[in-house]
Amino acid sequence: MNQYSASPDADGGREIHFPQVPDPAPPAPPIDDSTTLPPPGFIAQRRFEFHGNGSEYFGIWISNLILTIITIGFYAPWAKVRRLRYFYGHTKLANRAFDFTGIPTKILVGRLIAAAVYFIFAFGGQYSPKVAVAGFVLLFLVLPWLLRATFRFNARNSKYSNSRLFFSGSTAQIYKTLLLCLLITVFTLGIMTPYAIWLYKRYQFNHLHLGQLDFKLNVDVGRYFSAIYVPYFFVLGALFIGGMLLAVTGLNPSSGLSAAAIGFMATLYFMLFLIVPLIQARLYKATWNHVSLAKNRFECNINQWRYSWIVITNWLARIVSFGLLSAWAAVRIYRYKIESLSVHLVDSPNDLLTLARQEPSAFAEELTDILDIDVSL
């Protein structure tokens, strides 16, 4: 077929038509590589995620319970490792999961040592006061070492992606910290307990590392006093007001307990249950809102009332179900606590994971691995 065609024009001649050639496409705009990188000073907020569920965890929980009962408690370390691997493995930050690599036999050794110390302290006093005193001294001397070994064990066996945590607190530091906490608590009759908790938390976080990145707890002690004493005063104030109202309107000795008196007693028990989760939530928030990892800052938006509601309803669910809803309750509270946390990242996740701490020598690594045990539940 011809590429050209002709048609008559107005004067009877013929007009030649050339093929239509499309206009060239406009040049593509230049690619701005700067849009693929965050501008200087950019901070990305990444939230923690938990992808587990109660029905899935129930199988692990019920098998752990049965095997622990059958073995008279000796399976408990293996049960703990299975539980932590489930919760760690379903926890993610920036699409990277956590992992727990602990060896159950290390946990078993730690618990046997702790049990031996306990039995010496508990039963020795029934036969000789000297044995009781010796058991108390032994407990005081061994407990800080066991606690530090537990911190090291849990940190060494906790991984984020391919990076391990590391705990560098020394034995001398934990003895000094716990002795100071004990003296403060005893000589102030418990009034300065928030200060002791503050010292303990600083020891925990200020010696924890992820690769070459150091954790840091930058919180003033006043926030711990507020976290503990505000719920106390709130509960005491509510009970005082309720008692005054009861004395005015509800107390009638001749007719027994009135509806107001029964309501006050029910409120009293509820407030006593409420005070513990309120303090737990406030301490959790006061701590994690002031934790940093190098230049990266943690944030916690946990709500103390919602947390308390979850804790109390979890108790009720366990009671009503005769314990069968324990797995559901554990997942429920863990999910809320984890998903209330986020990190304001200055470093990218890839940069975080490439900053690896220089490994110690093979001999030192094996030696510390032998000494690291776990006594926690």
C-alpha positions as CSV (number, residue, x, y, z in Angstrom):
1,M,0.0,0.0,0.0
2,N,1.3,3.5,-0.9
3,Q,2.4,5.6,1.9
4,Y,0.9,8.7,0.3
5,S,-2.6,9.4,-0.9
6,A,-4.2,12.0,-3.1
7,S,-7.6,13.7,-3.1
8,P,-9.2,16.4,-5.3
9,D,-8.9,19.9,-4.1
10,A,-11.3,22.8,-4.6
11,D,-9.9,23.7,-8.0
12,G,-10.2,20.2,-9.4
13,G,-6.5,19.4,-8.8
14,R,-5.2,16.8,-6.5
15,E,-3.8,17.3,-3.0
16,I,-1.0,15.1,-1.8
17,H,-1.4,13.8,1.8
18,F,1.7,12.8,3.7
19,P,1.5,10.3,6.6
20,Q,0.9,11.8,10.1
21,V,4.0,11.8,12.2
22,P,3.2,12.0,16.0
23,D,4.9,14.8,17.9
24,P,7.9,13.6,19.8
25,A,7.2,13.0,23.5
26,P,8.4,15.7,25.9
27,P,11.6,14.8,27.6
28,A,11.2,13.1,31.0
29,P,11.9,15.3,34.0
30,P,15.3,14.7,35.6
31,I,15.2,12.2,38.5
32,D,15.8,13.8,41.8
33,D,17.9,11.4,43.8
34,S,17.5,13.5,46.9
35,T,13.8,12.3,47.2
36,T,15.0,8.8,48.0
37,L,17.0,9.9,51.0
38,P,15.6,11.6,54.1
39,P,16.7,15.2,54.5
40,P,19.2,16.0,57.2
41,G,17.7,15.8,60.7
42,F,14.8,13.6,59.6
43,I,13.5,11.4,62.3
44,A,11.3,8.3,61.5
45,Q,9.0,6.9,64.1
46,R,8.8,3.1,64.0
47,R,6.3,1.3,66.3
48,F,6.7,-2.1,67.8
49,E,4.3,-4.8,66.5
50,F,3.1,-8.1,67.9
51,H,1.6,-10.7,65.5
52,G,0.8,-13.5,68.0
53,N,-2.7,-14.5,69.2
54,G,-4.2,-16.3,72.2
55,S,-5.4,-19.4,70.4
56,E,-2.0,-20.0,68.8
57,Y,-0.2,-19.5,72.1
58,F,-2.7,-21.7,74.0
59,G,-1.1,-24.9,72.5
60,I,2.3,-23.9,73.7
61,W,1.0,-22.8,77.1
62,I,-1.1,-26.0,77.8
63,S,1.7,-28.4,76.7
64,N,4.2,-26.4,78.9
65,L,1.9,-26.7,81.9
66,I,1.3,-30.4,81.5
67,L,4.9,-31.3,81.0
68,T,6.0,-29.1,84.0
69,I,3.5,-30.9,86.2
70,I,4.5,-34.3,85.0
71,T,8.2,-33.6,85.6
72,I,7.7,-32.0,89.0
73,G,8.9,-28.6,87.7
74,F,12.1,-29.8,85.9
75,Y,10.6,-29.0,82.5
76,A,10.0,-25.3,83.6
77,P,13.2,-24.0,81.9
78,W,12.3,-25.6,78.6
79,A,8.8,-24.1,79.0
80,K,10.3,-20.7,79.6
81,V,12.4,-20.9,76.5
82,R,9.5,-22.0,74.3
83,R,7.4,-19.1,75.7
84,L,10.0,-16.5,75.1
85,R,10.8,-17.7,71.6
86,Y,7.1,-17.4,70.8
87,F,6.7,-13.9,72.2
88,Y,10.1,-12.6,70.8
89,G,9.6,-14.2,67.4
90,H,6.2,-12.6,66.9
91,T,7.5,-9.1,68.0
92,K,8.8,-6.9,65.2
93,L,10.3,-3.5,64.7
94,A,10.9,-2.0,61.3
95,N,9.8,-5.4,59.8
96,R,12.6,-7.2,61.6
97,A,11.8,-9.8,64.3
98,F,13.4,-10.5,67.7
99,D,14.6,-13.9,68.9
100,F,15.5,-15.7,72.1
101,T,18.3,-18.2,71.9
102,G,18.7,-19.3,75.5
103,I,19.7,-22.8,76.5
104,P,17.2,-24.4,79.0
105,T,20.0,-26.2,80.9
106,K,21.5,-22.8,81.9
107,I,18.2,-21.8,83.3
108,L,17.9,-25.1,85.2
109,V,21.3,-24.7,86.8
110,G,20.5,-21.2,87.9
111,R,17.2,-22.3,89.5
112,L,18.8,-25.2,91.2
113,I,21.4,-22.8,92.8
114,A,18.6,-20.4,93.8
115,A,16.5,-23.3,95.2
116,A,19.5,-24.6,97.3
117,V,20.1,-21.1,98.8
118,Y,16.4,-20.8,99.6
119,F,16.0,-24.1,101.3
120,I,19.1,-23.4,103.4
121,F,17.6,-20.1,104.5
122,A,14.0,-21.4,104.9
123,F,14.6,-24.7,106.7
124,G,17.9,-24.2,108.4
125,G,16.3,-21.8,111.0
126,Q,14.1,-24.6,112.2
127,Y,17.0,-26.5,113.6
128,S,19.6,-23.8,114.6
129,P,19.5,-20.0,114.7
130,K,23.1,-20.0,113.5
131,V,22.1,-21.9,110.3
132,A,19.4,-19.3,109.8
133,V,21.8,-16.5,110.1
134,A,24.3,-18.2,107.8
135,G,21.5,-18.8,105.3
136,F,20.6,-15.2,105.3
137,V,24.2,-14.1,104.9
138,L,24.6,-16.6,102.0
139,L,21.4,-15.3,100.4
140,F,22.6,-11.7,100.6
141,L,26.0,-12.6,99.2
142,V,24.8,-14.8,96.3
143,L,21.6,-13.0,95.2
144,P,23.4,-10.0,93.5
145,W,25.7,-12.3,91.6
146,L,22.8,-14.4,90.5
147,L,20.9,-11.3,89.4
148,R,23.7,-10.0,87.4
149,A,24.2,-13.4,85.8
150,T,20.5,-13.4,84.8
151,F,20.9,-9.9,83.2
152,R,23.8,-11.1,81.2
153,F,22.1,-14.4,80.2
154,N,18.9,-12.7,79.0
155,A,20.8,-10.0,77.1
156,R,23.2,-12.4,75.4
157,N,20.4,-14.6,74.3
158,S,18.1,-11.8,73.0
159,K,18.5,-10.9,69.4
160,Y,17.1,-8.2,67.2
161,S,17.5,-9.4,63.6
162,N,21.1,-10.6,63.6
163,S,22.4,-8.3,66.4
164,R,22.6,-9.4,70.0
165,L,22.2,-7.4,73.1
166,F,25.0,-7.3,75.6
167,F,25.1,-6.4,79.3
168,S,28.3,-4.9,80.7
169,G,27.4,-4.3,84.4
170,S,30.1,-5.6,86.7
171,T,29.6,-7.7,89.9
172,A,31.0,-4.9,92.1
173,Q,28.5,-2.4,90.6
174,I,25.4,-4.6,91.3
175,Y,26.6,-5.3,94.9
176,K,27.0,-1.5,95.5
177,T,23.6,-0.7,93.8
178,L,21.6,-3.4,95.7
179,L,23.3,-2.6,99.0
180,L,22.4,1.1,98.6
181,C,18.8,0.2,97.6
182,L,18.5,-2.0,100.7
183,L,19.8,0.7,103.1
184,I,17.6,3.4,101.5
185,T,14.5,1.3,101.8
186,V,15.1,0.0,105.3
187,F,16.3,3.2,107.0
188,T,13.5,5.3,105.4
189,L,10.8,2.7,106.3
190,G,10.0,2.3,102.6
191,I,9.3,5.9,102.0
192,M,12.3,6.3,99.6
193,T,11.5,3.1,97.7
194,P,11.0,5.0,94.4
195,Y,14.6,6.2,94.8
196,A,15.8,2.6,95.2
197,I,13.8,1.6,92.1
198,W,15.4,4.5,90.2
199,L,18.9,3.3,91.1
200,Y,18.1,-0.3,90.1
201,K,16.6,0.8,86.7
202,R,19.6,2.9,86.0
203,Y,21.9,0.0,86.6
204,Q,19.8,-2.2,84.3
205,F,19.6,0.2,81.3
206,N,22.9,2.1,81.5
207,H,24.9,-1.2,81.1
208,L,22.8,-2.6,78.2
209,H,24.1,-2.4,74.6
210,L,22.9,-3.3,71.1
211,G,26.1,-3.7,69.1
212,Q,28.1,-0.5,69.6
213,L,25.0,1.4,70.6
214,D,24.5,2.1,74.2
215,F,21.2,2.3,76.0
216,K,20.7,5.2,78.4
217,L,18.1,6.0,81.0
218,N,17.8,9.7,81.3
219,V,15.0,10.2,83.9
220,D,14.9,12.2,87.1
221,V,14.0,10.4,90.2
222,G,10.9,12.7,90.7
223,R,9.1,10.8,88.0
224,Y,9.4,7.6,89.9
225,F,8.1,9.2,93.1
226,S,5.1,10.5,91.0
227,A,4.6,7.1,89.4
228,I,4.3,5.4,92.8
229,Y,2.8,7.9,95.2
230,V,0.2,9.5,92.9
231,P,-1.8,6.3,92.7
232,Y,-1.5,5.8,96.5
233,F,-2.8,9.3,97.2
234,F,-5.5,8.9,94.6
235,V,-6.8,5.7,96.1
236,L,-6.5,6.9,99.7
237,G,-8.3,10.1,98.8
238,A,-11.1,8.2,97.0
239,L,-11.5,5.9,100.0
240,F,-11.5,8.8,102.5
241,I,-14.3,10.6,100.5
242,G,-16.2,7.3,100.2
243,G,-15.9,6.7,104.0
244,M,-17.1,10.1,104.8
245,L,-20.1,9.7,102.6
246,L,-20.8,6.3,104.1
247,A,-20.6,7.7,107.6
248,V,-23.1,10.4,106.7
249,T,-25.6,8.5,104.7
250,G,-25.1,4.8,104.8
251,L,-24.1,3.6,108.3
252,N,-27.0,2.3,110.4
253,P,-26.0,-0.2,113.1
254,S,-29.6,-1.2,113.9
255,S,-30.5,-2.3,110.4
256,G,-27.1,-3.9,109.4
257,L,-25.2,-3.0,106.3
258,S,-26.9,-0.7,103.9
259,A,-26.6,-0.7,100.2
260,A,-24.2,2.2,100.5
261,A,-22.0,0.3,102.9
262,I,-21.9,-2.7,100.6
263,G,-21.1,-0.5,97.7
264,F,-18.3,1.1,99.7
265,M,-16.8,-2.2,100.6
266,A,-16.9,-3.4,97.0
267,T,-15.2,-0.1,95.9
268,L,-12.6,-0.6,98.6
269,Y,-11.6,-4.0,97.3
270,F,-11.6,-2.7,93.7
271,M,-9.4,0.2,94.6
272,L,-7.0,-2.0,96.4
273,F,-6.7,-4.2,93.2
274,L,-6.4,-1.1,91.1
275,I,-3.5,0.5,92.8
276,V,-0.9,-2.2,91.7
277,P,-1.6,-2.0,87.9
278,L,-1.7,1.8,88.1
279,I,1.8,1.9,89.6
280,Q,3.0,-0.7,87.1
281,A,1.7,1.3,84.1
282,R,3.1,4.6,85.4
283,L,6.6,3.0,86.1
284,Y,6.6,1.4,82.7
285,K,5.8,4.8,81.0
286,A,8.2,6.8,83.2
287,T,11.0,4.4,82.3
288,W,10.5,3.9,78.5
289,N,9.7,7.5,77.8
290,H,13.3,8.4,78.9
291,V,15.3,5.5,77.4
292,S,17.5,6.2,74.4
293,L,19.6,4.0,72.2
294,A,22.5,6.2,71.1
295,K,20.7,9.1,69.3
296,N,17.5,7.1,68.9
297,R,14.8,7.8,71.5
298,F,12.0,5.5,72.8
299,E,8.5,6.7,73.4
300,C,5.7,5.0,75.4
301,N,2.0,6.0,75.1
302,I,0.6,3.4,77.5
303,N,-2.6,4.5,79.2
304,Q,-2.6,3.7,82.9
305,W,-6.4,3.3,83.1
306,R,-6.6,1.0,80.1
307,Y,-3.7,-1.0,81.3
308,S,-5.4,-1.4,84.7
309,W,-8.6,-2.5,83.0
310,I,-6.7,-5.1,81.0
311,V,-5.0,-6.5,84.2
312,I,-8.1,-6.6,86.3
313,T,-10.2,-8.2,83.5
314,N,-7.4,-10.7,82.9
315,W,-7.6,-11.7,86.6
316,L,-11.4,-12.2,86.3
317,A,-11.0,-14.2,83.1
318,R,-8.5,-16.5,84.7
319,I,-10.8,-17.0,87.7
320,V,-14.0,-17.6,85.7
321,S,-12.2,-20.0,83.3
322,F,-10.4,-21.8,86.0
323,G,-7.1,-20.7,84.4
324,L,-7.8,-21.9,80.9
325,L,-7.8,-18.2,79.6
326,S,-4.3,-17.6,81.0
327,A,-2.8,-17.9,77.5
328,W,-5.2,-15.4,76.1
329,A,-4.6,-13.0,79.1
330,A,-0.8,-13.3,78.7
331,V,-1.0,-12.4,74.9
332,R,-3.5,-9.6,75.6
333,I,-1.3,-7.7,78.2
334,Y,1.9,-8.3,76.3
335,R,0.4,-7.0,73.1
336,Y,-0.7,-3.8,74.7
337,K,2.6,-3.2,76.4
338,I,4.7,-3.8,73.3
339,E,2.4,-1.9,70.9
340,S,2.5,1.1,73.2
341,L,6.2,1.5,72.4
342,S,7.8,3.2,69.5
343,V,11.3,4.4,68.5
344,H,12.2,7.8,67.0
345,L,15.0,6.7,64.7
346,V,17.8,9.0,63.7
347,D,19.8,6.1,62.4
348,S,18.2,3.8,59.8
349,P,17.6,0.2,60.9
350,N,20.3,-1.0,58.6
351,D,22.8,1.4,60.2
352,L,21.8,0.2,63.6
353,L,22.4,-3.5,62.7
354,T,25.8,-2.8,61.1
355,L,27.2,-1.2,64.2
356,A,28.4,-4.5,65.8
357,R,30.4,-4.6,69.0
358,Q,33.9,-6.1,68.7
359,E,33.7,-9.7,69.8
360,P,35.8,-10.8,72.8
361,S,38.3,-13.5,72.6
362,A,37.1,-17.1,72.2
363,F,38.3,-18.0,75.7
364,A,36.7,-15.0,77.4
365,E,33.4,-15.7,75.5
366,E,33.3,-19.3,76.6
367,L,34.1,-18.3,80.2
368,T,31.4,-15.7,80.4
369,D,29.0,-18.0,78.7
370,I,29.6,-20.6,81.4
371,L,29.0,-18.1,84.2
372,D,25.8,-16.6,82.7
373,I,22.8,-18.4,84.1
374,D,19.2,-17.5,84.7
375,V,17.2,-17.6,87.9
376,S,14.1,-15.6,86.8
377,L,10.7,-17.1,86.2
